[in-house]
Amino acid sequence: MITGLVRLGILKGDVDELMANNAHRPYFMHGLSHWLGLDVHDVGHYDVDRSRLLEPGMVLTVEPGLYIAVDAECAATVSRHWRAY
């Protein structure tokens, strides 16, 4: 994701340094997935250390996303194709 943000000109700098500094966090502020139950966020209980292993029948989402706020410094440079507003 960071490499793509650099290619788009949204982030500037060395990719490894940007990764080390979590430079993507303003645009990707959550995890990559979550448990899915009878309701969208019906996750049941899992430990904070996230050590629970997947078992047969468990379901989870995979939902990568890049979110650029309207008031973000780079918003004006983002192609209209990628805008949700």
PyMOL Python script that loads the backbone (N, CA, C, O; Angstrom):
from pymol import cmd

cmd.read_pdbstr("""\
ATOM      1  N   MET A   1       0.827  -1.182   0.000  1.00  0.00           N
ATOM      2  CA  MET A   1       0.000   0.000   0.000  1.00  0.00           C
ATOM      3  C   MET A   1       0.876   1.253   0.000  1.00  0.00           C
ATOM      4  O   MET A   1       0.599   2.211  -0.722  1.00  0.00           O
ATOM      5  N   ILE A   2       1.927   1.239   0.809  1.00  0.00           N
ATOM      6  CA  ILE A   2       2.795   2.415   0.875  1.00  0.00           C
ATOM      7  C   ILE A   2       3.458   2.670  -0.470  1.00  0.00           C
ATOM      8  O   ILE A   2       3.574   3.817  -0.901  1.00  0.00           O
ATOM      9  N   THR A   3       3.890   1.609  -1.130  1.00  0.00           N
ATOM     10  CA  THR A   3       4.497   1.770  -2.451  1.00  0.00           C
ATOM     11  C   THR A   3       3.515   2.442  -3.407  1.00  0.00           C
ATOM     12  O   THR A   3       3.901   3.329  -4.169  1.00  0.00           O
ATOM     13  N   GLY A   4       2.260   2.028  -3.373  1.00  0.00           N
ATOM     14  CA  GLY A   4       1.239   2.640  -4.217  1.00  0.00           C
ATOM     15  C   GLY A   4       0.997   4.097  -3.870  1.00  0.00           C
ATOM     16  O   GLY A   4       0.821   4.929  -4.760  1.00  0.00           O
ATOM     17  N   LEU A   5       0.987   4.410  -2.581  1.00  0.00           N
ATOM     18  CA  LEU A   5       0.790   5.797  -2.162  1.00  0.00           C
ATOM     19  C   LEU A   5       1.948   6.675  -2.619  1.00  0.00           C
ATOM     20  O   LEU A   5       1.753   7.842  -2.960  1.00  0.00           O
ATOM     21  N   VAL A   6       3.158   6.111  -2.625  1.00  0.00           N
ATOM     22  CA  VAL A   6       4.318   6.855  -3.130  1.00  0.00           C
ATOM     23  C   VAL A   6       4.175   7.063  -4.639  1.00  0.00           C
ATOM     24  O   VAL A   6       4.412   8.163  -5.137  1.00  0.00           O
ATOM     25  N   ARG A   7       3.793   6.023  -5.359  1.00  0.00           N
ATOM     26  CA  ARG A   7       3.621   6.138  -6.820  1.00  0.00           C
ATOM     27  C   ARG A   7       2.572   7.183  -7.184  1.00  0.00           C
ATOM     28  O   ARG A   7       2.708   7.884  -8.187  1.00  0.00           O
ATOM     29  N   LEU A   8       1.533   7.284  -6.373  1.00  0.00           N
ATOM     30  CA  LEU A   8       0.482   8.275  -6.618  1.00  0.00           C
ATOM     31  C   LEU A   8       0.896   9.683  -6.194  1.00  0.00           C
ATOM     32  O   LEU A   8       0.216  10.657  -6.517  1.00  0.00           O
ATOM     33  N   GLY A   9       2.008   9.790  -5.475  1.00  0.00           N
ATOM     34  CA  GLY A   9       2.465  11.087  -5.004  1.00  0.00           C
ATOM     35  C   GLY A   9       1.803  11.532  -3.715  1.00  0.00           C
ATOM     36  O   GLY A   9       1.979  12.673  -3.290  1.00  0.00           O
ATOM     37  N   ILE A  10       1.041  10.641  -3.087  1.00  0.00           N
ATOM     38  CA  ILE A  10       0.361  10.976  -1.836  1.00  0.00           C
ATOM     39  C   ILE A  10       1.350  10.959  -0.680  1.00  0.00           C
ATOM     40  O   ILE A  10       1.305  11.823   0.196  1.00  0.00           O
ATOM     41  N   LEU A  11       2.241   9.977  -0.680  1.00  0.00           N
ATOM     42  CA  LEU A  11       3.333   9.940   0.287  1.00  0.00           C
ATOM     43  C   LEU A  11       4.629  10.189  -0.464  1.00  0.00           C
ATOM     44  O   LEU A  11       4.763   9.827  -1.633  1.00  0.00           O
ATOM     45  N   LYS A  12       5.580  10.808   0.217  1.00  0.00           N
ATOM     46  CA  LYS A  12       6.880  11.071  -0.385  1.00  0.00           C
ATOM     47  C   LYS A  12       7.959  10.575   0.564  1.00  0.00           C
ATOM     48  O   LYS A  12       7.882  10.785   1.774  1.00  0.00           O
ATOM     49  N   GLY A  13       8.968   9.913   0.002  1.00  0.00           N
ATOM     50  CA  GLY A  13      10.079   9.446   0.813  1.00  0.00           C
ATOM     51  C   GLY A  13      10.429   8.008   0.504  1.00  0.00           C
ATOM     52  O   GLY A  13       9.907   7.409  -0.436  1.00  0.00           O
ATOM     53  N   ASP A  14      11.319   7.468   1.310  1.00  0.00           N
ATOM     54  CA  ASP A  14      11.782   6.092   1.174  1.00  0.00           C
ATOM     55  C   ASP A  14      10.708   5.139   1.709  1.00  0.00           C
ATOM     56  O   ASP A  14      10.214   5.314   2.823  1.00  0.00           O
ATOM     57  N   VAL A  15      10.355   4.141   0.914  1.00  0.00           N
ATOM     58  CA  VAL A  15       9.272   3.222   1.280  1.00  0.00           C
ATOM     59  C   VAL A  15       9.552   2.542   2.615  1.00  0.00           C
ATOM     60  O   VAL A  15       8.653   2.444   3.450  1.00  0.00           O
ATOM     61  N   ASP A  16      10.780   2.070   2.837  1.00  0.00           N
ATOM     62  CA  ASP A  16      11.103   1.394   4.101  1.00  0.00           C
ATOM     63  C   ASP A  16      10.954   2.331   5.295  1.00  0.00           C
ATOM     64  O   ASP A  16      10.437   1.933   6.338  1.00  0.00           O
ATOM     65  N   GLU A  17      11.405   3.566   5.145  1.00  0.00           N
ATOM     66  CA  GLU A  17      11.264   4.539   6.239  1.00  0.00           C
ATOM     67  C   GLU A  17       9.794   4.874   6.477  1.00  0.00           C
ATOM     68  O   GLU A  17       9.356   4.995   7.621  1.00  0.00           O
ATOM     69  N   LEU A  18       9.041   5.021   5.397  1.00  0.00           N
ATOM     70  CA  LEU A  18       7.615   5.309   5.535  1.00  0.00           C
ATOM     71  C   LEU A  18       6.908   4.167   6.259  1.00  0.00           C
ATOM     72  O   LEU A  18       6.042   4.406   7.100  1.00  0.00           O
ATOM     73  N   MET A  19       7.276   2.922   5.934  1.00  0.00           N
ATOM     74  CA  MET A  19       6.696   1.762   6.632  1.00  0.00           C
ATOM     75  C   MET A  19       7.047   1.791   8.109  1.00  0.00           C
ATOM     76  O   MET A  19       6.183   1.597   8.964  1.00  0.00           O
ATOM     77  N   ALA A  20       8.319   2.036   8.405  1.00  0.00           N
ATOM     78  CA  ALA A  20       8.773   2.061   9.800  1.00  0.00           C
ATOM     79  C   ALA A  20       8.048   3.136  10.601  1.00  0.00           C
ATOM     80  O   ALA A  20       7.836   2.984  11.804  1.00  0.00           O
ATOM     81  N   ASN A  21       7.671   4.217   9.934  1.00  0.00           N
ATOM     82  CA  ASN A  21       6.992   5.329  10.608  1.00  0.00           C
ATOM     83  C   ASN A  21       5.470   5.261  10.499  1.00  0.00           C
ATOM     84  O   ASN A  21       4.776   6.208  10.869  1.00  0.00           O
ATOM     85  N   ASN A  22       4.948   4.132   9.987  1.00  0.00           N
ATOM     86  CA  ASN A  22       3.492   3.961   9.838  1.00  0.00           C
ATOM     87  C   ASN A  22       2.843   5.122   9.094  1.00  0.00           C
ATOM     88  O   ASN A  22       1.767   5.586   9.471  1.00  0.00           O
ATOM     89  N   ALA A  23       3.499   5.584   8.044  1.00  0.00           N
ATOM     90  CA  ALA A  23       3.011   6.742   7.292  1.00  0.00           C
ATOM     91  C   ALA A  23       1.666   6.490   6.620  1.00  0.00           C
ATOM     92  O   ALA A  23       0.993   7.440   6.221  1.00  0.00           O
ATOM     93  N   HIS A  24       1.268   5.248   6.491  1.00  0.00           N
ATOM     94  CA  HIS A  24      -0.011   4.906   5.852  1.00  0.00           C
ATOM     95  C   HIS A  24      -1.205   5.093   6.780  1.00  0.00           C
ATOM     96  O   HIS A  24      -2.340   5.124   6.306  1.00  0.00           O
ATOM     97  N   ARG A  25      -0.986   5.219   8.078  1.00  0.00           N
ATOM     98  CA  ARG A  25      -2.085   5.229   9.048  1.00  0.00           C
ATOM     99  C   ARG A  25      -3.155   6.295   8.805  1.00  0.00           C
ATOM    100  O   ARG A  25      -4.324   6.022   9.075  1.00  0.00           O
ATOM    101  N   PRO A  26      -2.824   7.493   8.313  1.00  0.00           N
ATOM    102  CA  PRO A  26      -3.913   8.444   8.051  1.00  0.00           C
ATOM    103  C   PRO A  26      -4.875   7.968   6.957  1.00  0.00           C
ATOM    104  O   PRO A  26      -6.000   8.460   6.865  1.00  0.00           O
ATOM    105  N   TYR A  27      -4.442   7.025   6.138  1.00  0.00           N
ATOM    106  CA  TYR A  27      -5.244   6.554   5.013  1.00  0.00           C
ATOM    107  C   TYR A  27      -5.751   5.124   5.195  1.00  0.00           C
ATOM    108  O   TYR A  27      -6.614   4.668   4.445  1.00  0.00           O
ATOM    109  N   PHE A  28      -5.224   4.435   6.170  1.00  0.00           N
ATOM    110  CA  PHE A  28      -5.613   3.045   6.443  1.00  0.00           C
ATOM    111  C   PHE A  28      -5.599   2.870   7.952  1.00  0.00           C
ATOM    112  O   PHE A  28      -4.622   2.394   8.529  1.00  0.00           O
ATOM    113  N   MET A  29      -6.702   3.264   8.579  1.00  0.00           N
ATOM    114  CA  MET A  29      -6.715   3.400  10.039  1.00  0.00           C
ATOM    115  C   MET A  29      -7.277   2.209  10.793  1.00  0.00           C
ATOM    116  O   MET A  29      -7.527   2.301  11.995  1.00  0.00           O
ATOM    117  N   HIS A  30      -7.478   1.101  10.112  1.00  0.00           N
ATOM    118  CA  HIS A  30      -8.046  -0.067  10.778  1.00  0.00           C
ATOM    119  C   HIS A  30      -7.288  -1.306  10.340  1.00  0.00           C
ATOM    120  O   HIS A  30      -6.287  -1.210   9.631  1.00  0.00           O
ATOM    121  N   GLY A  31      -7.757  -2.452  10.755  1.00  0.00           N
ATOM    122  CA  GLY A  31      -7.131  -3.704  10.351  1.00  0.00           C
ATOM    123  C   GLY A  31      -7.587  -4.140   8.973  1.00  0.00           C
ATOM    124  O   GLY A  31      -8.339  -3.436   8.298  1.00  0.00           O
ATOM    125  N   LEU A  32      -7.131  -5.284   8.573  1.00  0.00           N
ATOM    126  CA  LEU A  32      -7.428  -5.798   7.244  1.00  0.00           C
ATOM    127  C   LEU A  32      -8.699  -6.632   7.214  1.00  0.00           C
ATOM    128  O   LEU A  32      -9.258  -6.871   6.144  1.00  0.00           O
ATOM    129  N   SER A  33      -9.158  -7.074   8.373  1.00  0.00           N
ATOM    130  CA  SER A  33     -10.334  -7.934   8.376  1.00  0.00           C
ATOM    131  C   SER A  33     -10.965  -7.946   9.757  1.00  0.00           C
ATOM    132  O   SER A  33     -10.445  -7.344  10.696  1.00  0.00           O
ATOM    133  N   HIS A  34     -12.094  -8.639   9.872  1.00  0.00           N
ATOM    134  CA  HIS A  34     -12.716  -8.865  11.173  1.00  0.00           C
ATOM    135  C   HIS A  34     -13.544 -10.135  11.087  1.00  0.00           C
ATOM    136  O   HIS A  34     -13.893 -10.601  10.002  1.00  0.00           O
ATOM    137  N   TRP A  35     -13.849 -10.681  12.251  1.00  0.00           N
ATOM    138  CA  TRP A  35     -14.698 -11.867  12.314  1.00  0.00           C
ATOM    139  C   TRP A  35     -16.075 -11.518  11.793  1.00  0.00           C
ATOM    140  O   TRP A  35     -16.482 -10.358  11.842  1.00  0.00           O
ATOM    141  N   LEU A  36     -16.783 -12.491  11.305  1.00  0.00           N
ATOM    142  CA  LEU A  36     -18.142 -12.288  10.828  1.00  0.00           C
ATOM    143  C   LEU A  36     -19.028 -13.345  11.465  1.00  0.00           C
ATOM    144  O   LEU A  36     -18.734 -14.539  11.402  1.00  0.00           O
ATOM    145  N   GLY A  37     -20.121 -12.894  12.083  1.00  0.00           N
ATOM    146  CA  GLY A  37     -21.025 -13.829  12.744  1.00  0.00           C
ATOM    147  C   GLY A  37     -22.413 -13.737  12.148  1.00  0.00           C
ATOM    148  O   GLY A  37     -22.571 -13.529  10.945  1.00  0.00           O
ATOM    149  N   LEU A  38     -23.412 -13.892  12.988  1.00  0.00           N
ATOM    150  CA  LEU A  38     -24.792 -13.806  12.518  1.00  0.00           C
ATOM    151  C   LEU A  38     -25.148 -12.386  12.110  1.00  0.00           C
ATOM    152  O   LEU A  38     -26.047 -12.172  11.296  1.00  0.00           O
ATOM    153  N   ASP A  39     -24.447 -11.427  12.671  1.00  0.00           N
ATOM    154  CA  ASP A  39     -24.590 -10.034  12.286  1.00  0.00           C
ATOM    155  C   ASP A  39     -23.208  -9.573  11.820  1.00  0.00           C
ATOM    156  O   ASP A  39     -22.217 -10.255  12.081  1.00  0.00           O
ATOM    157  N   VAL A  40     -23.125  -8.455  11.153  1.00  0.00           N
ATOM    158  CA  VAL A  40     -21.862  -8.029  10.540  1.00  0.00           C
ATOM    159  C   VAL A  40     -20.697  -8.012  11.520  1.00  0.00           C
ATOM    160  O   VAL A  40     -19.624  -8.529  11.208  1.00  0.00           O
ATOM    161  N   HIS A  41     -20.886  -7.438  12.678  1.00  0.00           N
ATOM    162  CA  HIS A  41     -19.791  -7.358  13.639  1.00  0.00           C
ATOM    163  C   HIS A  41     -20.056  -8.223  14.877  1.00  0.00           C
ATOM    164  O   HIS A  41     -19.654  -7.863  15.983  1.00  0.00           O
ATOM    165  N   ASP A  42     -20.715  -9.331  14.694  1.00  0.00           N
ATOM    166  CA  ASP A  42     -20.997 -10.297  15.753  1.00  0.00           C
ATOM    167  C   ASP A  42     -19.758 -11.178  15.902  1.00  0.00           C
ATOM    168  O   ASP A  42     -19.697 -12.289  15.375  1.00  0.00           O
ATOM    169  N   VAL A  43     -18.786 -10.662  16.625  1.00  0.00           N
ATOM    170  CA  VAL A  43     -17.470 -11.299  16.632  1.00  0.00           C
ATOM    171  C   VAL A  43     -17.284 -12.328  17.735  1.00  0.00           C
ATOM    172  O   VAL A  43     -16.338 -13.115  17.695  1.00  0.00           O
ATOM    173  N   GLY A  44     -18.167 -12.332  18.710  1.00  0.00           N
ATOM    174  CA  GLY A  44     -17.899 -13.201  19.848  1.00  0.00           C
ATOM    175  C   GLY A  44     -16.712 -12.659  20.633  1.00  0.00           C
ATOM    176  O   GLY A  44     -16.380 -11.478  20.529  1.00  0.00           O
ATOM    177  N   HIS A  45     -16.081 -13.511  21.408  1.00  0.00           N
ATOM    178  CA  HIS A  45     -14.956 -13.070  22.228  1.00  0.00           C
ATOM    179  C   HIS A  45     -13.650 -13.606  21.657  1.00  0.00           C
ATOM    180  O   HIS A  45     -13.565 -14.772  21.273  1.00  0.00           O
ATOM    181  N   TYR A  46     -12.657 -12.770  21.605  1.00  0.00           N
ATOM    182  CA  TYR A  46     -11.308 -13.232  21.300  1.00  0.00           C
ATOM    183  C   TYR A  46     -10.337 -12.390  22.102  1.00  0.00           C
ATOM    184  O   TYR A  46     -10.603 -11.226  22.403  1.00  0.00           O
ATOM    185  N   ASP A  47      -9.227 -12.980  22.440  1.00  0.00           N
ATOM    186  CA  ASP A  47      -8.252 -12.324  23.300  1.00  0.00           C
ATOM    187  C   ASP A  47      -7.622 -11.122  22.622  1.00  0.00           C
ATOM    188  O   ASP A  47      -7.491 -11.062  21.399  1.00  0.00           O
ATOM    189  N   VAL A  48      -7.236 -10.167  23.455  1.00  0.00           N
ATOM    190  CA  VAL A  48      -6.605  -8.953  22.961  1.00  0.00           C
ATOM    191  C   VAL A  48      -5.329  -9.276  22.184  1.00  0.00           C
ATOM    192  O   VAL A  48      -4.986  -8.567  21.237  1.00  0.00           O
ATOM    193  N   ASP A  49      -4.624 -10.337  22.577  1.00  0.00           N
ATOM    194  CA  ASP A  49      -3.370 -10.674  21.885  1.00  0.00           C
ATOM    195  C   ASP A  49      -3.608 -11.329  20.529  1.00  0.00           C
ATOM    196  O   ASP A  49      -2.658 -11.625  19.804  1.00  0.00           O
ATOM    197  N   ARG A  50      -4.866 -11.555  20.187  1.00  0.00           N
ATOM    198  CA  ARG A  50      -5.261 -12.093  18.885  1.00  0.00           C
ATOM    199  C   ARG A  50      -4.616 -13.442  18.583  1.00  0.00           C
ATOM    200  O   ARG A  50      -4.254 -13.725  17.441  1.00  0.00           O
ATOM    201  N   SER A  51      -4.477 -14.262  19.604  1.00  0.00           N
ATOM    202  CA  SER A  51      -3.819 -15.558  19.436  1.00  0.00           C
ATOM    203  C   SER A  51      -4.779 -16.670  19.014  1.00  0.00           C
ATOM    204  O   SER A  51      -4.342 -17.792  18.755  1.00  0.00           O
ATOM    205  N   ARG A  52      -6.054 -16.383  18.941  1.00  0.00           N
ATOM    206  CA  ARG A  52      -7.017 -17.413  18.571  1.00  0.00           C
ATOM    207  C   ARG A  52      -6.770 -17.880  17.135  1.00  0.00           C
ATOM    208  O   ARG A  52      -6.619 -17.060  16.228  1.00  0.00           O
ATOM    209  N   LEU A  53      -6.729 -19.180  16.937  1.00  0.00           N
ATOM    210  CA  LEU A  53      -6.496 -19.749  15.616  1.00  0.00           C
ATOM    211  C   LEU A  53      -7.811 -19.955  14.884  1.00  0.00           C
ATOM    212  O   LEU A  53      -8.849 -20.198  15.501  1.00  0.00           O
ATOM    213  N   LEU A  54      -7.757 -19.857  13.565  1.00  0.00           N
ATOM    214  CA  LEU A  54      -8.950 -20.137  12.763  1.00  0.00           C
ATOM    215  C   LEU A  54      -9.303 -21.608  12.867  1.00  0.00           C
ATOM    216  O   LEU A  54      -8.429 -22.475  12.893  1.00  0.00           O
ATOM    217  N   GLU A  55     -10.591 -21.871  12.926  1.00  0.00           N
ATOM    218  CA  GLU A  55     -11.093 -23.242  13.001  1.00  0.00           C
ATOM    219  C   GLU A  55     -12.092 -23.453  11.870  1.00  0.00           C
ATOM    220  O   GLU A  55     -12.640 -22.484  11.345  1.00  0.00           O
ATOM    221  N   PRO A  56     -12.338 -24.707  11.486  1.00  0.00           N
ATOM    222  CA  PRO A  56     -13.326 -24.974  10.436  1.00  0.00           C
ATOM    223  C   PRO A  56     -14.668 -24.329  10.789  1.00  0.00           C
ATOM    224  O   PRO A  56     -15.124 -24.420  11.929  1.00  0.00           O
ATOM    225  N   GLY A  57     -15.287 -23.688   9.823  1.00  0.00           N
ATOM    226  CA  GLY A  57     -16.582 -23.051  10.024  1.00  0.00           C
ATOM    227  C   GLY A  57     -16.503 -21.583  10.404  1.00  0.00           C
ATOM    228  O   GLY A  57     -17.507 -20.876  10.320  1.00  0.00           O
ATOM    229  N   MET A  58     -15.335 -21.105  10.822  1.00  0.00           N
ATOM    230  CA  MET A  58     -15.196 -19.685  11.148  1.00  0.00           C
ATOM    231  C   MET A  58     -15.199 -18.876   9.857  1.00  0.00           C
ATOM    232  O   MET A  58     -14.719 -19.330   8.818  1.00  0.00           O
ATOM    233  N   VAL A  59     -15.748 -17.673   9.945  1.00  0.00           N
ATOM    234  CA  VAL A  59     -15.819 -16.797   8.778  1.00  0.00           C
ATOM    235  C   VAL A  59     -15.212 -15.454   9.152  1.00  0.00           C
ATOM    236  O   VAL A  59     -15.429 -14.944  10.252  1.00  0.00           O
ATOM    237  N   LEU A  60     -14.452 -14.891   8.228  1.00  0.00           N
ATOM    238  CA  LEU A  60     -13.929 -13.549   8.439  1.00  0.00           C
ATOM    239  C   LEU A  60     -13.935 -12.802   7.120  1.00  0.00           C
ATOM    240  O   LEU A  60     -14.034 -13.403   6.050  1.00  0.00           O
ATOM    241  N   THR A  61     -13.828 -11.497   7.209  1.00  0.00           N
ATOM    242  CA  THR A  61     -13.825 -10.660   6.016  1.00  0.00           C
ATOM    243  C   THR A  61     -12.389 -10.371   5.605  1.00  0.00           C
ATOM    244  O   THR A  61     -11.465 -10.513   6.406  1.00  0.00           O
ATOM    245  N   VAL A  62     -12.213  -9.976   4.383  1.00  0.00           N
ATOM    246  CA  VAL A  62     -10.946  -9.422   3.908  1.00  0.00           C
ATOM    247  C   VAL A  62     -11.330  -8.141   3.190  1.00  0.00           C
ATOM    248  O   VAL A  62     -11.914  -8.173   2.107  1.00  0.00           O
ATOM    249  N   GLU A  63     -11.001  -7.030   3.796  1.00  0.00           N
ATOM    250  CA  GLU A  63     -11.484  -5.759   3.259  1.00  0.00           C
ATOM    251  C   GLU A  63     -10.429  -4.668   3.333  1.00  0.00           C
ATOM    252  O   GLU A  63     -10.517  -3.764   4.164  1.00  0.00           O
ATOM    253  N   PRO A  64      -9.437  -4.752   2.467  1.00  0.00           N
ATOM    254  CA  PRO A  64      -8.463  -3.664   2.438  1.00  0.00           C
ATOM    255  C   PRO A  64      -9.144  -2.393   1.952  1.00  0.00           C
ATOM    256  O   PRO A  64     -10.066  -2.453   1.138  1.00  0.00           O
ATOM    257  N   GLY A  65      -8.710  -1.282   2.429  1.00  0.00           N
ATOM    258  CA  GLY A  65      -9.314  -0.033   1.997  1.00  0.00           C
ATOM    259  C   GLY A  65      -8.357   1.120   2.171  1.00  0.00           C
ATOM    260  O   GLY A  65      -7.541   1.130   3.093  1.00  0.00           O
ATOM    261  N   LEU A  66      -8.454   2.067   1.306  1.00  0.00           N
ATOM    262  CA  LEU A  66      -7.651   3.276   1.368  1.00  0.00           C
ATOM    263  C   LEU A  66      -8.638   4.425   1.494  1.00  0.00           C
ATOM    264  O   LEU A  66      -9.498   4.598   0.631  1.00  0.00           O
ATOM    265  N   TYR A  67      -8.525   5.205   2.546  1.00  0.00           N
ATOM    266  CA  TYR A  67      -9.486   6.258   2.823  1.00  0.00           C
ATOM    267  C   TYR A  67      -8.777   7.604   2.847  1.00  0.00           C
ATOM    268  O   TYR A  67      -7.893   7.832   3.672  1.00  0.00           O
ATOM    269  N   ILE A  68      -9.160   8.480   1.954  1.00  0.00           N
ATOM    270  CA  ILE A  68      -8.560   9.810   1.901  1.00  0.00           C
ATOM    271  C   ILE A  68      -9.658  10.812   2.223  1.00  0.00           C
ATOM    272  O   ILE A  68     -10.609  10.971   1.458  1.00  0.00           O
ATOM    273  N   ALA A  69      -9.524  11.481   3.352  1.00  0.00           N
ATOM    274  CA  ALA A  69     -10.533  12.438   3.804  1.00  0.00           C
ATOM    275  C   ALA A  69     -10.599  13.637   2.860  1.00  0.00           C
ATOM    276  O   ALA A  69      -9.601  14.009   2.242  1.00  0.00           O
ATOM    277  N   VAL A  70     -11.764  14.222   2.760  1.00  0.00           N
ATOM    278  CA  VAL A  70     -11.974  15.386   1.903  1.00  0.00           C
ATOM    279  C   VAL A  70     -10.997  16.498   2.253  1.00  0.00           C
ATOM    280  O   VAL A  70     -10.521  17.211   1.369  1.00  0.00           O
ATOM    281  N   ASP A  71     -10.694  16.650   3.545  1.00  0.00           N
ATOM    282  CA  ASP A  71      -9.807  17.727   3.968  1.00  0.00           C
ATOM    283  C   ASP A  71      -8.342  17.300   4.064  1.00  0.00           C
ATOM    284  O   ASP A  71      -7.518  18.046   4.593  1.00  0.00           O
ATOM    285  N   ALA A  72      -8.010  16.119   3.562  1.00  0.00           N
ATOM    286  CA  ALA A  72      -6.614  15.666   3.582  1.00  0.00           C
ATOM    287  C   ALA A  72      -5.781  16.557   2.676  1.00  0.00           C
ATOM    288  O   ALA A  72      -6.254  17.045   1.649  1.00  0.00           O
ATOM    289  N   GLU A  73      -4.542  16.758   3.074  1.00  0.00           N
ATOM    290  CA  GLU A  73      -3.638  17.617   2.320  1.00  0.00           C
ATOM    291  C   GLU A  73      -3.531  17.191   0.853  1.00  0.00           C
ATOM    292  O   GLU A  73      -3.390  18.036  -0.031  1.00  0.00           O
ATOM    293  N   CYS A  74      -3.597  15.894   0.597  1.00  0.00           N
ATOM    294  CA  CYS A  74      -3.406  15.373  -0.757  1.00  0.00           C
ATOM    295  C   CYS A  74      -4.710  15.206  -1.530  1.00  0.00           C
ATOM    296  O   CYS A  74      -4.673  14.809  -2.695  1.00  0.00           O
ATOM    297  N   ALA A  75      -5.845  15.491  -0.933  1.00  0.00           N
ATOM    298  CA  ALA A  75      -7.138  15.178  -1.554  1.00  0.00           C
ATOM    299  C   ALA A  75      -7.297  15.777  -2.944  1.00  0.00           C
ATOM    300  O   ALA A  75      -7.862  15.134  -3.829  1.00  0.00           O
ATOM    301  N   ALA A  76      -6.816  16.978  -3.148  1.00  0.00           N
ATOM    302  CA  ALA A  76      -6.981  17.634  -4.446  1.00  0.00           C
ATOM    303  C   ALA A  76      -6.190  16.942  -5.544  1.00  0.00           C
ATOM    304  O   ALA A  76      -6.515  17.090  -6.722  1.00  0.00           O
ATOM    305  N   THR A  77      -5.161  16.190  -5.183  1.00  0.00           N
ATOM    306  CA  THR A  77      -4.323  15.536  -6.193  1.00  0.00           C
ATOM    307  C   THR A  77      -4.811  14.136  -6.546  1.00  0.00           C
ATOM    308  O   THR A  77      -4.286  13.512  -7.468  1.00  0.00           O
ATOM    309  N   VAL A  78      -5.804  13.639  -5.827  1.00  0.00           N
ATOM    310  CA  VAL A  78      -6.310  12.292  -6.075  1.00  0.00           C
ATOM    311  C   VAL A  78      -7.281  12.332  -7.257  1.00  0.00           C
ATOM    312  O   VAL A  78      -8.182  13.170  -7.304  1.00  0.00           O
ATOM    313  N   SER A  79      -7.089  11.432  -8.192  1.00  0.00           N
ATOM    314  CA  SER A  79      -7.932  11.367  -9.386  1.00  0.00           C
ATOM    315  C   SER A  79      -9.407  11.248  -9.000  1.00  0.00           C
ATOM    316  O   SER A  79      -9.746  10.568  -8.031  1.00  0.00           O
ATOM    317  N   ARG A  80     -10.266  11.899  -9.746  1.00  0.00           N
ATOM    318  CA  ARG A  80     -11.714  11.823  -9.489  1.00  0.00           C
ATOM    319  C   ARG A  80     -12.215  10.382  -9.551  1.00  0.00           C
ATOM    320  O   ARG A  80     -13.206  10.035  -8.908  1.00  0.00           O
ATOM    321  N   HIS A  81     -11.535   9.556 -10.317  1.00  0.00           N
ATOM    322  CA  HIS A  81     -11.904   8.138 -10.434  1.00  0.00           C
ATOM    323  C   HIS A  81     -11.921   7.445  -9.073  1.00  0.00           C
ATOM    324  O   HIS A  81     -12.723   6.537  -8.854  1.00  0.00           O
ATOM    325  N   TRP A  82     -11.057   7.858  -8.172  1.00  0.00           N
ATOM    326  CA  TRP A  82     -10.920   7.199  -6.873  1.00  0.00           C
ATOM    327  C   TRP A  82     -11.677   7.907  -5.766  1.00  0.00           C
ATOM    328  O   TRP A  82     -11.653   7.448  -4.624  1.00  0.00           O
ATOM    329  N   ARG A  83     -12.337   8.993  -6.060  1.00  0.00           N
ATOM    330  CA  ARG A  83     -13.031   9.757  -5.019  1.00  0.00           C
ATOM    331  C   ARG A  83     -14.422   9.205  -4.757  1.00  0.00           C
ATOM    332  O   ARG A  83     -15.117   8.762  -5.671  1.00  0.00           O
ATOM    333  N   ALA A  84     -14.806   9.240  -3.500  1.00  0.00           N
ATOM    334  CA  ALA A  84     -16.148   8.802  -3.121  1.00  0.00           C
ATOM    335  C   ALA A  84     -17.031  10.008  -2.840  1.00  0.00           C
ATOM    336  O   ALA A  84     -18.162   9.843  -2.382  1.00  0.00           O
ATOM    337  N   TYR A  85     -16.557  11.180  -3.095  1.00  0.00           N
ATOM    338  CA  TYR A  85     -17.316  12.401  -2.813  1.00  0.00           C
ATOM    339  C   TYR A  85     -17.344  13.291  -4.023  1.00  0.00           C
ATOM    340  O   TYR A  85     -17.936  14.369  -3.983  1.00  0.00           O
TER     341      TYR A  85
END
""", "prot")
cmd.dss("prot")
cmd.show_as("cartoon", "prot")
cmd.util.cbc("prot")
cmd.orient("prot")
